[in-house]
Amino acid sequence: MSPTFKSLSVPNYRRYFTGMAVSNTGSWMQRVAQDWLVLQLSSGSAVTLGITTALQFGPIVLLSSLGGVLADRYDKRRLLFVTNTVMGLLALILGALVLTDLAAVWHVYVLAAGLGVVAALDTPTRQAFVVEMVGREDLPNAVGLNSASFNGGRIVGPAVAGLLIEAFDGDTGWVFLINALTYLAPVIALHRMRVAELQRSELAPRGRGQLREGIRYVRGRPDLMAVLFVVFCLGTFGLNFQITNALMATAEFDKGAGEFGLLGSAIAVGSLTGALLGARRSEVRVRLVIGGALAFGLLEIVSGVMPNYGLYAASLPAVGVAALLTTTAANSVMQLSVAPAMRGRVMALYITVLFGGTPVGAPVVGWLAEEYGPRWSLVVGGLVTAASAALAGSYLARRAQITVRASVFPRPRLSLEYPVSEPVP
């Protein structure tokens, strides 16, 4: 089997991957349908749409740490069985409300918030469960394939949702029902797993202060703190293309909705490619996170100075590749270099840091675009991300007495030479 798809040779992971690929497509279908429904119910109110989005994604930032504690304390497979079942039921309720013409904005608010709460418990559990299926050796490959599945759904799901909404004369109810059905795929996959073949982590005992214990654990690890710092800057100031693409398409290049949509597809294709490239790596180190973030920052700056729409669109796939290589590497480093009993809490912190800065970064990016033009929002985002990578690399190099060697020919390369081998915790 190709190294890119090595983890699929593990029967448990193959079932899981197939189920999640179906569910990811359904989830992206629901995101499009939910936005469309909110605009229908609110007569096109952008404020209502923003509130719905905040209600759905806010709990992921606020409650992921609790999800991490639960993931370390309880059987991860059973937790995922429960979370996927509940998310399917929420989609079913929303679909039924729409099809019976009973749906109101407050229904969408409540169900979006409910989905966010369940997702906050599901996400760190799902991240920490991967290593139990494939083991440490194949974890980087599985993380890359998970990202590929997510971005594959990101490409297919919105297109299918749009076709279905149009086919049913603007009615979104059937899209929600189909999404509810897609949750059966991971539920069945989890049910059919060979439990004896799972490499289960030792469960943490019940007790007080487990969340604080996780924070102390990460604070005592300079390598993890460096990764979290880079990921925070990347997620807060770099990954705001839902704003920058819209502004570049409309304000800078005077294009319409169709051209704006193509920019999103360009990023998604690059992201999918980056995920597959990340899946080919059998070994992942902190230096890949730093090098990937540095490359992302420089590429984002290049995108920001592109003179016309065509060149800007052509630059985005490379940005998507760098972004996914960085985040998949960071994900793998955070999982592989921690004690198994701490993995859920550490991954919860990673998720909180990656997404938690968006409420801060998005307004800053919007202000920069409004005051100085959309190009500056990209240039500043790239500069901040590249600077964070340089600072993190410099910090780790000084602390561990690492020699940093950079070369351009025959290919760009950043090497970190350690005086002694790093022990694996």
N, C-alpha and C positions, 0 to 999 in steps of 0.2 A: 504494500500500500504506500502511496505517496507520503513523504514526511509531513506534508501540509495537513493530511487527514488521518494522521496516525492514531489519534485518540478514538476514532470511530471503530477501531478494531476491538475496543472494550465494549462488550454487549450492553452493560448498564448505561454507559455514556451514550452509545448509539441510540438507545431508546429515548434517553433524556434529550439529546440533541434534536431528534426528529420531533418530539413533542413540543419542545420550546420553539422550533422553527415555525411550526403551525401557529402556536400561541402568539409569537412575536408579530406575525403578519396580521393576526386578528387585532392585536393591541394597537398597531398603527392605523388599522381601519377605524377603530373606535375613536382615536384621537381626532381624525379628520371629521368623522360623523358628529362627534360631540361639539366641536367648534362650529360646524354648520348648524346644528340644532340650536345652540345658544344664540347664534346670530338670527335665526328664524324667530325664536321666542322673544328676543329682546329688540326686534326691529333694527338689527345691525349695530347694537351697542358694543363698542370696543371695551368700555369699562366692565360690562358684564362678562365679556370674554376673558378679560384679565383676572377678574375675581375667580372665575371658574378654574383657570389655570393655576392660580395661587393656592386655591383650596385642594387641588389634586396633587401638586408637587411640594407644597409647604410641609405636609406631614413627613415626607421622605427626609427632609432636612432635620426636622424636629425630633422624630421618633426612631430614626435608623439605629441610634445607639441602643435603644431598648430592644430592637430587633436583633442586634448583635449579641446582647446578653442572653436572649432566648435561644439564639442559635448555638451558643456555647453550652447552654444548660440542658437542652432537650434534643431529641432525635431529629436531625435536620430533614430527613425524608418525610417523616410524619408532619412536620411543620409545613413543608412545601405542599403536601397533599391538602392540608387545610386551607392555606392561603390561596392556592389556585382554585379550589372549589368555591370559596367565598367570592373571589373576583369574578368568576363565571356567573354566580348568582346575581351580583350587582349589575352586570351587563344585561342579564336576562330581565331584571326588573325594569331597567331603563327602556329596553326595547319594548316591553309590554306596555309601559306608560305611553310611549310614542304611538304605538299602533292602535291604542284605544283612545287617542286624542285627549289624554288626561295630563300629559307632561306639561309642567310649568318650570320656570327658571329655578325656583327653590328646590324642586326635585333634582335637577341637575346639580345644584350646589351640594346637596346632601350626599348624593351618590358619588360625585367626584371626590368629596372629602373622604368618604368611606373607602373609595378605591385607593386614595393616597395613604390612608392609615394602614391598609392591608399591604400595600406595596412597600411601605417602610419596614414592615416585619419580614416581607418576602425577600427583598433584595439582598441584605447581608447574609441571610440564610442560604440563598441560591449561590452566592459567590463562594461561601465557605464549604458548600456541599460538593463542589466540583472535584476537589482533591480527594475526597472519599471515594469517588467513582474511578478516577484514573491514576491516582498516586502522585507522588512528588515529581517523578521523572517526566511525566506527560502533561503536567499542569500548564506550562506555558502554551503548549499546543492547544489544549482544551480551552484556555482563556481566549486565545485567538479565534478559535472556531465559534465560541459563544458570541464574540463581537461580530463575526461574520454573519451569524444567524440574525443578530439584532439589526444589522445594517441591511441585510437582505430583505427583512420584513419592512424596513424603512423605505426601501425602493418599491417593493411590490404593494404593500398595504395601502398607502394613500391612493395609488392609481386604481386599485380594485374598489376602494370605497367610493371614489369619485364616479366610477362607472355605475356602481350600484345605486347611488343616490340619484344619478341622472335617469337610470332605467326605471326607478320607482317615483318619478316626477317630484323629486326633492324630498321624499320620505326617507328619514334616516333609521326608522325602527328596525328594518330588516338587517341593517349593518350591525346593530347592537346584538341582535339575536344570533347572527353568524359568529360574532366575536365570542358570545357566550358558549357556543358549540366548540370553538377552537380550544377552550380551556379543558375540554375533555381529553385532548391529546396529551398534555403533560400529566394529567391525573391518571390516565391509563398507563402511561410510561412509568410513573412512580410505582403504581400498583404491581406492574409486571417485573419490576427489578428483582434480580437475584440478590437477596439481602445478604447472604453468606459471603458474597464476593466484594461487598463494600469494605473499604479500609477505614473503618470508623475511628474518629478522633475520640480521645478521652473526654467525657462530659465534665464540665465544671460543676462542682457542688453548689447547692443553693446557699446563699449567704448575702449579707449586706455589703455594699460598697464595691460590687463587681464592675460597675461602669467606671468608677474612679480608679479601680485597679487596672483596667484597660488603658486609661489615659496615662497613668503613671508608667505603665509598661512601655508605651510608645515614646513618652518623654525621655525615658532612659536609653533610647536607641537613636543615636545621631543619624544613622542611615535612613531610618524610617521617617524621622523628622524632616530630613532633606527631601525625601520623596514627596511627603505631604505638602511641604512648602512649594515645590515646583508644581504639583497638581493643583493646589489652590490658585496660584497665579494663572496657570493655564485655563482652568475652569472659570475663573472670575473675569479675566480680561481678554483671554484669547478666543475661547469658544462661545462667541456671541454672534454667530453667523445668521441666526434668525432675524437679528436686527440689522447687521451690517449689509447682508445681501439685499434686503428690502430697500435700504437707503441707497446703496450703490446702484441698484437697478432703476429706481425711480428718480431720485434726486440728482445723481451724478450722470447717468447714461440715458435718462428720459425714456425708459422702457416700460412695458406693461406687465400684467400678471403672468402671461405665458413665459416671458423671458426671466422673470423672477423665479418661477417654478423650475426652470432649467438650471439655475444656479444651485438650488437645493439638490437637484439630481447629481450635479457635478461633484458636490461635496460628498454625497452618499456613495457614489461610485469610488471615489478616492478612499473613503472610510472602509468600504468593503475590501478594497485591494490591500489597504494597510493591515486590516485584521487577518487576511489570509497570509500576508508576508510575516506577520507576527506569529502565526501558527506554525511556521516552518522552523522557528528557533527552538532548539532543545535546551538552551541555557540562557537565562536572563539575569542581568546584573544592573546595579544602580546606574552605571555609566550609560546604559542604553536609554534610561529615563532622561538623564541629563542631556545626552546627545540628541535624543528625539525632540525634547522641548526646545533646545537651541535651534535645531533645524526648523521646527514649526514656527518659531518666532521670526526667523529670517525670511521664511517663505511667505508668512502673513504680511510682512513689510513689503515684499516684492509685489504681492497681490494689490496692496493698497496704492501702489504707484503705477499700476497698469493704465495705459492711456485710453483704452477703449473697451467696450463691452466684451468683444470676442476674446481679447487677450486676458481680460479679467476672468472670464469663465474658464478659459484654458488653464489658468494658474491654480484653480481651486482643487482639482483632483490631487495635486501634489500636497497641498495643505492638508487635505483629508487623510492622505497616507501618513504624513508625519504625526497628525493628531492621534490616529489610532495606534500607531506603533508606540507612541509615548504612553498612552493610557493602558494598553494591554501589557506593556512592560511593567508599568507601575503596579498594576493589579497583581501580576505574577510575583514581583518582588515582595509586596506586602504579604502575600499568602505563604510564600516559600521560606521566608526568613523569620517566621514567628513560631512560638510554641503552639502546638495544635490546640490546646485548651483555650488559647487566647484568640484564635483565628477569627471567630465571629465578631468579637468586639473590635478587633483591629480593622476588619473590613468595613464595619459600620462607621468607624472614624474616617476611613478612606472615602466612603460614599458621601458622608456629610461634608467633608472638605471639598470634594470634587464638585458637588452641586450646591453647597451652602453659600458660596460666594456669588452666585448668579443674581440674587436680589440686590446685591451691592454693585456688582459689576455692570449689570444691564443699564441702570440709570446713568452711570458714569459714561459708558459707551455712547448712550443716546445723547447726553449733554455735549460730549466732544463732537459728535456728528452735527449737532444743531449749531454749535458755536463756531466750529472751525471747518466743517465739511466731513462727509462720510469717510474720505480717505484717511483722515487723521485718527478716526476710531480704530481702523485696521493697523495703522502704523504704530500707534501707542500700545495697542494690545500686543503686537508682535515684539515691540521693544521691552515691555514688562516681562513677557514670557521668556524671551532670550536672556534678559538680565537675571531673572530668577534662576535659570539653569546655570548661568555663569557663577552666581553667588553660591549656589548649592554645591557645585563642583569644587569651587575654591575652598569652601568650608570643610568639606570632607577630605580634600587633599591635605590641608594644613593639619587637621585633626589626626589623620592616620599616617602622616608623613608619606603621602602618595606623590609620585612623580607624574605630572601630566604631560603627555606628548601629543601634539596635534600635527597632522600631516594632510596635505591636499592631494598629492600625487603618489601612486597612480589612482587613488580614490580617496575622497574625504574620510578621515579616520581620527577618532579621539581615543587615546589609550591611557589607561590608568595603571601604573605599575606599583604594586603593593610590596612593602618590605618583607612581609610574611603573609602566609595564606590566611584568609579570613575564616574564622571558625563559624560553622553553621549552628545557630542557637537550637 
